Amino acid sequence: MQTLLTAIVTWLSINAGLPAIYDHPRIEFVSPEKMYAVRIGENVSGYSPGSATAASHETPRSGGRHVEALYDDTHRMIYLPEGWTGATPAEVSVLVHEMVHHLQNLAGLKYECPQAREKTAYVVQDKWLALFGRDLMDEFKLDPLTVLLRTKCIH
């Protein structure tokens, strides 16, 4: 996993202009229930409520929003679903998305709102998928309007 994270950081520094910081996050593989609990800020073992940011990668599934992964700014941790193997471009793209947030966090980049920092993550994720002839719509059913709404600050 460390080699993959190093390669992603290098790719992000070249393709997204993010700093090449090789202080990798912790990775935890969790059940869908724990992923949801972390997302909504419930107290779960090893987790302090409120530390996970809106920097999650969510997709429409089963009539609702399915959390694909989360990045926790405070603990510098990426939560990936149990069973994640990184065997497909789509799976790796989710890690790429969360690594954008990790580098944004380590670099101390500030945004108007949590949604604003999602823009870079989605653009870069789509760019990663394009390397394999895929895109966010095909892999995650994320259309441009949905991405736009998830990346805008609505006050």
DRENMARZA-225270 format. One record per residue (C-alpha): residue number from 1; residue in three letters; x, y, z. Coordinates in steps of 0.001 Angstrom, whole numbers. Layout:
DRENMARZA-225270
site seq = NUM	type = ala	x = X	y = Y	z = Z .
...
//
This chain:
DRENMARZA-225270
site seq = 1	type = met	x = 0	y = 0	z = 0 .
site seq = 2	type = gln	x = 2842	y = 2419	z = 804 .
site seq = 3	type = thr	x = 4244	y = 2051	z = -2722 .
site seq = 4	type = leu	x = 824	y = 2783	z = -4218 .
site seq = 5	type = leu	x = 413	y = 5857	z = -1999 .
site seq = 6	type = thr	x = 3850	y = 7125	z = -3019 .
site seq = 7	type = ala	x = 2989	y = 6697	z = -6697 .
site seq = 8	type = ile	x = -330	y = 8515	z = -6203 .
site seq = 9	type = val	x = 1362	y = 11438	z = -4427 .
site seq = 10	type = thr	x = 3871	y = 11751	z = -7266 .
site seq = 11	type = trp	x = 1094	y = 11578	z = -9875 .
site seq = 12	type = leu	x = -981	y = 14176	z = -7979 .
site seq = 13	type = ser	x = 1958	y = 16556	z = -7707 .
site seq = 14	type = ile	x = 2493	y = 16355	z = -11466 .
site seq = 15	type = asn	x = -1144	y = 16324	z = -12574 .
site seq = 16	type = ala	x = -2914	y = 18435	z = -9958 .
site seq = 17	type = gly	x = -233	y = 20814	z = -8746 .
site seq = 18	type = leu	x = -518	y = 19501	z = -5202 .
site seq = 19	type = pro	x = 2606	y = 19384	z = -3035 .
site seq = 20	type = ala	x = 4554	y = 16114	z = -3111 .
site seq = 21	type = ile	x = 4294	y = 15372	z = 596 .
site seq = 22	type = tyr	x = 5150	y = 11740	z = 1310 .
site seq = 23	type = asp	x = 3777	y = 11625	z = 4851 .
site seq = 24	type = his	x = 1165	y = 8982	z = 4048 .
site seq = 25	type = pro	x = -2178	y = 8694	z = 5823 .
site seq = 26	type = arg	x = -3244	y = 5696	z = 7825 .
site seq = 27	type = ile	x = -5636	y = 3445	z = 5947 .
site seq = 28	type = glu	x = -8467	y = 1600	z = 7664 .
site seq = 29	type = phe	x = -10781	y = -878	z = 5979 .
site seq = 30	type = val	x = -14236	y = -673	z = 7520 .
site seq = 31	type = ser	x = -17718	y = -2104	z = 7194 .
site seq = 32	type = pro	x = -20453	y = -84	z = 5478 .
site seq = 33	type = glu	x = -22022	y = 451	z = 8914 .
site seq = 34	type = lys	x = -18857	y = 1935	z = 10380 .
site seq = 35	type = met	x = -18306	y = 4045	z = 7254 .
site seq = 36	type = tyr	x = -21790	y = 5485	z = 7675 .
site seq = 37	type = ala	x = -21289	y = 6019	z = 11417 .
site seq = 38	type = val	x = -18024	y = 7851	z = 10810 .
site seq = 39	type = arg	x = -19669	y = 9957	z = 8097 .
site seq = 40	type = ile	x = -22472	y = 11135	z = 10358 .
site seq = 41	type = gly	x = -20179	y = 11650	z = 13342 .
site seq = 42	type = glu	x = -21307	y = 8853	z = 15630 .
site seq = 43	type = asn	x = -18898	y = 7700	z = 18307 .
site seq = 44	type = val	x = -17334	y = 4451	z = 17134 .
site seq = 45	type = ser	x = -14291	y = 2686	z = 18556 .
site seq = 46	type = gly	x = -11071	y = 4450	z = 17670 .
site seq = 47	type = tyr	x = -12878	y = 7464	z = 16291 .
site seq = 48	type = ser	x = -13669	y = 10866	z = 17745 .
site seq = 49	type = pro	x = -16984	y = 12283	z = 16550 .
site seq = 50	type = gly	x = -16751	y = 15338	z = 14368 .
site seq = 51	type = ser	x = -13266	y = 14731	z = 13001 .
site seq = 52	type = ala	x = -14281	y = 13315	z = 9626 .
site seq = 53	type = thr	x = -14763	y = 16044	z = 7103 .
site seq = 54	type = ala	x = -17167	y = 16393	z = 4252 .
site seq = 55	type = ala	x = -14242	y = 15196	z = 2186 .
site seq = 56	type = ser	x = -15932	y = 11946	z = 1417 .
site seq = 57	type = his	x = -16440	y = 10261	z = -1869 .
site seq = 58	type = glu	x = -20126	y = 9438	z = -2124 .
site seq = 59	type = thr	x = -22040	y = 7929	z = -4983 .
site seq = 60	type = pro	x = -25708	y = 7266	z = -5642 .
site seq = 61	type = arg	x = -26530	y = 3651	z = -4757 .
site seq = 62	type = ser	x = -29752	y = 1881	z = -3861 .
site seq = 63	type = gly	x = -31818	y = 5041	z = -3990 .
site seq = 64	type = gly	x = -29566	y = 6878	z = -1534 .
site seq = 65	type = arg	x = -26013	y = 8076	z = -1236 .
site seq = 66	type = his	x = -23410	y = 5394	z = -663 .
site seq = 67	type = val	x = -20164	y = 6460	z = 1007 .
site seq = 68	type = glu	x = -17286	y = 5053	z = -1049 .
site seq = 69	type = ala	x = -14524	y = 6380	z = 1219 .
site seq = 70	type = leu	x = -13763	y = 9071	z = 3791 .
site seq = 71	type = tyr	x = -10804	y = 11172	z = 4769 .
site seq = 72	type = asp	x = -10397	y = 12230	z = 8400 .
site seq = 73	type = asp	x = -8377	y = 15463	z = 8646 .
site seq = 74	type = thr	x = -7734	y = 15188	z = 12380 .
site seq = 75	type = his	x = -6428	y = 11628	z = 12372 .
site seq = 76	type = arg	x = -4954	y = 11787	z = 8858 .
site seq = 77	type = met	x = -6783	y = 8607	z = 8008 .
site seq = 78	type = ile	x = -8513	y = 7277	z = 4929 .
site seq = 79	type = tyr	x = -11419	y = 4935	z = 5499 .
site seq = 80	type = leu	x = -11907	y = 2465	z = 2658 .
site seq = 81	type = pro	x = -14617	y = -188	z = 2461 .
site seq = 82	type = glu	x = -13892	y = -3750	z = 3504 .
site seq = 83	type = gly	x = -13100	y = -5734	z = 390 .
site seq = 84	type = trp	x = -11299	y = -2825	z = -1313 .
site seq = 85	type = thr	x = -8407	y = -4308	z = -3257 .
site seq = 86	type = gly	x = -7307	y = -1575	z = -5636 .
site seq = 87	type = ala	x = -7681	y = -4085	z = -8451 .
site seq = 88	type = thr	x = -9658	y = -1768	z = -10739 .
site seq = 89	type = pro	x = -9091	y = 1776	z = -11972 .
site seq = 90	type = ala	x = -12355	y = 2767	z = -10240 .
site seq = 91	type = glu	x = -11203	y = 1457	z = -6854 .
site seq = 92	type = val	x = -7841	y = 3189	z = -7151 .
site seq = 93	type = ser	x = -9602	y = 6382	z = -8252 .
site seq = 94	type = val	x = -11419	y = 6468	z = -4901 .
site seq = 95	type = leu	x = -8040	y = 6348	z = -3143 .
site seq = 96	type = val	x = -6741	y = 9073	z = -5495 .
site seq = 97	type = his	x = -9755	y = 11228	z = -4531 .
site seq = 98	type = glu	x = -9068	y = 10801	z = -811 .
site seq = 99	type = met	x = -5326	y = 11384	z = -1275 .
site seq = 100	type = val	x = -6190	y = 14783	z = -2761 .
site seq = 101	type = his	x = -7828	y = 15632	z = 565 .
site seq = 102	type = his	x = -4860	y = 14278	z = 2496 .
site seq = 103	type = leu	x = -2447	y = 16501	z = 567 .
site seq = 104	type = gln	x = -4797	y = 19489	z = 882 .
site seq = 105	type = asn	x = -4854	y = 18887	z = 4637 .
site seq = 106	type = leu	x = -1071	y = 18480	z = 5040 .
site seq = 107	type = ala	x = -432	y = 21566	z = 2916 .
site seq = 108	type = gly	x = -2830	y = 23593	z = 5073 .
site seq = 109	type = leu	x = -4856	y = 24668	z = 2057 .
site seq = 110	type = lys	x = -7942	y = 26676	z = 3008 .
site seq = 111	type = tyr	x = -11277	y = 26694	z = 1239 .
site seq = 112	type = glu	x = -14430	y = 28772	z = 1518 .
site seq = 113	type = cys	x = -16356	y = 25665	z = 2592 .
site seq = 114	type = pro	x = -15774	y = 21897	z = 2750 .
site seq = 115	type = gln	x = -17529	y = 21384	z = -588 .
site seq = 116	type = ala	x = -15080	y = 23705	z = -2368 .
site seq = 117	type = arg	x = -12172	y = 21375	z = -1750 .
site seq = 118	type = glu	x = -14096	y = 18575	z = -3460 .
site seq = 119	type = lys	x = -13720	y = 20246	z = -6855 .
site seq = 120	type = thr	x = -10040	y = 19352	z = -7204 .
site seq = 121	type = ala	x = -10670	y = 15835	z = -5906 .
site seq = 122	type = tyr	x = -13395	y = 15118	z = -8471 .
site seq = 123	type = val	x = -11468	y = 16705	z = -11363 .
site seq = 124	type = val	x = -8367	y = 14682	z = -10546 .
site seq = 125	type = gln	x = -10340	y = 11482	z = -10000 .
site seq = 126	type = asp	x = -11939	y = 11896	z = -13420 .
site seq = 127	type = lys	x = -8506	y = 12554	z = -14921 .
site seq = 128	type = trp	x = -7221	y = 9331	z = -13338 .
site seq = 129	type = leu	x = -10153	y = 7364	z = -14737 .
site seq = 130	type = ala	x = -9559	y = 8879	z = -18198 .
site seq = 131	type = leu	x = -6151	y = 7174	z = -18243 .
site seq = 132	type = phe	x = -8124	y = 3925	z = -18493 .
site seq = 133	type = gly	x = -10824	y = 5157	z = -20892 .
site seq = 134	type = arg	x = -13347	y = 5637	z = -18091 .
site seq = 135	type = asp	x = -15026	y = 8529	z = -16285 .
site seq = 136	type = leu	x = -17009	y = 9404	z = -13171 .
site seq = 137	type = met	x = -20353	y = 8926	z = -14907 .
site seq = 138	type = asp	x = -19572	y = 5428	z = -16143 .
site seq = 139	type = glu	x = -17951	y = 4217	z = -12936 .
site seq = 140	type = phe	x = -19967	y = 6014	z = -10230 .
site seq = 141	type = lys	x = -23045	y = 7434	z = -11973 .
site seq = 142	type = leu	x = -21838	y = 10957	z = -11173 .
site seq = 143	type = asp	x = -23061	y = 13395	z = -13789 .
site seq = 144	type = pro	x = -21576	y = 16892	z = -14186 .
site seq = 145	type = leu	x = -24530	y = 18563	z = -12429 .
site seq = 146	type = thr	x = -24168	y = 16325	z = -9358 .
site seq = 147	type = val	x = -20436	y = 17038	z = -9201 .
site seq = 148	type = leu	x = -21119	y = 20770	z = -9584 .
site seq = 149	type = leu	x = -23618	y = 20735	z = -6717 .
site seq = 150	type = arg	x = -21204	y = 18803	z = -4487 .
site seq = 151	type = thr	x = -18419	y = 21297	z = -5096 .
site seq = 152	type = lys	x = -20276	y = 24561	z = -4557 .
site seq = 153	type = cys	x = -20586	y = 26476	z = -1325 .
site seq = 154	type = ile	x = -24264	y = 26985	z = -627 .
site seq = 155	type = his	x = -24725	y = 29447	z = 2200 .
//
